[in-house]
Amino acid sequence: MSAARATLVQDTPAHTVDAFHRGRFWLVQPKQAGHRAGMDAMMLAASVPSTFAGRLADFGAGAGAAGLAVLSRCPDAEAVLIERSPEMAAFAATTLAHPGNAHLNDRASVLAADVALSGQARTAAGLADNSFDFVIMNPPFNAAEDRATPDLLRKAAHVMEEGLFDSWIRSAAAVVRPRGGLAVIARPDQLGAILDAISGRFGDAKLLAVHPRPEAAAIRIVVRAILGARGKLSIRPPLMLHARSGDGATERTEMINNGLASLFGD
């Protein structure tokens, strides 16, 4: 599902400027190289409760879509857009400087850092322990053989490294405060790796599957959990992107995509 096109700033051969949440924020992102944000980022952002008022870390932020979508919906939240790629971190900084984001940029910042770092190296990179209230992550989750591309920037954004879920979730457990939240979006076949990684760290997990239509298998999962909680995994009602094949987006999908509803109903 594509975002509406922007008119405040013209596109260039290198980037586009796209409106999200019906123009409530704008994203400057690469036109062809690298990762372009869409529905995945909006679903991840919608996993954060609407009442959230703390400090959020967007791991693997890219140009900043998910983090800014949280700020668009949660007026008392702050966000740090954390991105390893210098090129994509530059896009995130340009996004924050866009005039259409003036109402958000005092609550957001960009940090160029590798969230897979550990211990003192992670702290030195700017990711201090117990410094966030919620972590969201949209990690590269394609296997190397799934989507071959000569574009190194896009490959870095899409292709998973071995042990990625464990390293990213380990870092999330370090930087989030006690009883802080975590939300991850991934493919259904990666549920086992995510549950293994949160085990002993995060609990009271909630799982929501995303289906393109009722008769089709899930194409995404979103897992949300709480640091130090003991509750067991619960499976929530799924999100159907379309009511039937050929239909437009469901009302709930449109609400989530436009920052008017939360994914888990809170």
Backbone hydrogen bonds, N-H to C=O, Kabsch-Sander energy under -0.5 kcal/mol:
donor,donor_aa,acceptor,acceptor_aa,energy
4,A,19,A,-0.8
6,A,17,V,-1.9
12,T,15,H,-2.5
16,T,29,Q,-2.6
18,D,16,T,-0.5
18,D,27,L,-2.6
19,A,4,A,-2.7
20,F,25,F,-2.9
21,H,257,N,-0.6
24,R,20,F,-1.0
24,R,21,H,-0.9
25,F,20,F,-1.6
27,L,18,D,-2.7
29,Q,16,T,-2.2
29,Q,27,L,-0.7
31,K,14,A,-2.3
42,M,38,G,-1.4
43,M,39,M,-2.7
44,L,40,D,-2.4
45,A,41,A,-2.4
46,A,42,M,-2.1
47,S,43,M,-0.6
47,S,44,L,-1.2
48,V,45,A,-1.5
51,T,266,D,-0.7
52,F,49,P,-1.9
56,L,54,G,-0.5
56,L,78,E,-2.8
57,A,134,F,-2.5
58,D,80,V,-2.6
59,F,57,A,-0.8
59,F,136,I,-2.6
60,G,82,I,-1.1
61,A,58,D,-0.7
61,A,82,I,-2.5
64,G,61,A,-2.3
65,A,61,A,-0.5
68,L,64,G,-2.3
69,A,65,A,-2.1
70,V,66,A,-1.8
71,L,67,G,-1.8
72,S,68,L,-2.5
73,R,69,A,-1.3
74,C,70,V,-2.6
77,A,74,C,-1.9
78,E,54,G,-2.3
79,A,107,R,-2.6
80,V,56,L,-2.4
81,L,79,A,-0.5
81,L,109,S,-3.3
82,I,58,D,-2.2
82,I,80,V,-0.8
83,E,81,L,-0.6
83,E,111,L,-2.1
89,A,85,S,-2.7
90,A,86,P,-1.8
91,F,87,E,-1.6
92,A,88,M,-2.2
93,A,89,A,-2.2
94,T,90,A,-2.4
95,T,91,F,-2.5
96,L,92,A,-2.2
97,A,93,A,-1.5
98,H,94,T,-0.6
98,H,95,T,-1.2
101,N,98,H,-2.3
102,A,99,P,-1.4
104,L,101,N,-2.1
105,N,101,N,-2.1
107,R,104,L,-2.5
108,A,105,N,-0.7
109,S,79,A,-1.5
111,L,81,L,-2.8
113,A,83,E,-0.8
113,A,111,L,-1.0
115,V,113,A,-0.7
117,L,114,D,-1.7
121,A,118,S,-1.1
122,R,118,S,-0.9
123,T,119,G,-1.9
124,A,120,Q,-2.9
125,A,121,A,-1.3
126,G,123,T,-1.6
127,L,122,R,-2.1
128,A,126,G,-0.9
130,N,174,A,-2.2
131,S,128,A,-0.9
131,S,175,V,-1.8
132,F,175,V,-2.0
133,D,55,R,-3.3
134,F,55,R,-1.3
135,V,181,G,-2.0
136,I,57,A,-2.6
137,M,183,A,-1.9
138,N,59,F,-1.1
141,F,139,P,-0.5
142,N,158,H,-2.9
146,D,143,A,-1.6
147,R,143,A,-0.9
152,L,150,P,-0.8
155,K,151,D,-2.5
156,A,152,L,-2.3
157,A,153,L,-1.2
158,H,154,R,-1.5
159,V,155,K,-2.9
160,M,142,N,-3.2
164,L,161,E,-1.7
167,S,163,G,-2.2
168,W,164,L,-2.8
169,I,165,F,-2.5
170,R,166,D,-2.2
171,S,167,S,-1.9
172,A,168,W,-2.2
173,A,169,I,-2.4
174,A,170,R,-1.3
175,V,171,S,-2.4
176,V,172,A,-2.0
177,R,132,F,-3.0
179,R,227,L,-1.2
180,G,177,R,-2.3
181,G,133,D,-2.2
182,L,225,A,-2.1
183,A,135,V,-2.1
184,V,223,V,-2.4
185,I,137,M,-1.7
186,A,221,I,-2.2
190,Q,187,R,-2.0
191,L,188,P,-1.7
194,I,190,Q,-1.9
195,L,191,L,-2.9
196,D,192,G,-2.4
197,A,193,A,-1.9
198,I,194,I,-2.1
199,S,195,L,-1.3
201,R,198,I,-2.5
202,F,198,I,-2.6
203,G,226,I,-2.9
204,D,231,G,-3.0
205,A,231,G,-0.6
206,K,224,R,-3.0
207,L,234,S,-2.8
208,L,222,V,-2.3
210,V,220,R,-2.9
211,H,209,A,-0.5
211,H,239,L,-2.9
216,A,213,R,-1.9
219,I,210,V,-3.0
220,R,210,V,-1.4
221,I,186,A,-2.4
222,V,208,L,-2.6
223,V,184,V,-2.5
224,R,206,K,-2.5
225,A,182,L,-2.4
226,I,203,G,-2.7
227,L,180,G,-3.0
228,G,201,R,-2.6
229,A,226,I,-1.6
234,S,205,A,-2.3
236,R,207,L,-3.1
236,R,234,S,-0.6
239,L,209,A,-2.5
240,M,238,P,-0.5
241,L,211,H,-3.0
241,L,239,L,-0.6
242,H,212,P,-1.0
243,A,248,G,-0.7
247,D,244,R,-2.1
250,T,241,L,-2.1
254,E,250,T,-2.4
255,M,251,E,-2.4
256,I,252,R,-2.4
257,N,253,T,-3.1
258,N,254,E,-1.5
259,G,256,I,-1.4
260,L,255,M,-3.3
261,A,255,M,-0.7
263,L,46,A,-2.9
264,F,46,A,-0.6
265,G,262,S,-0.7
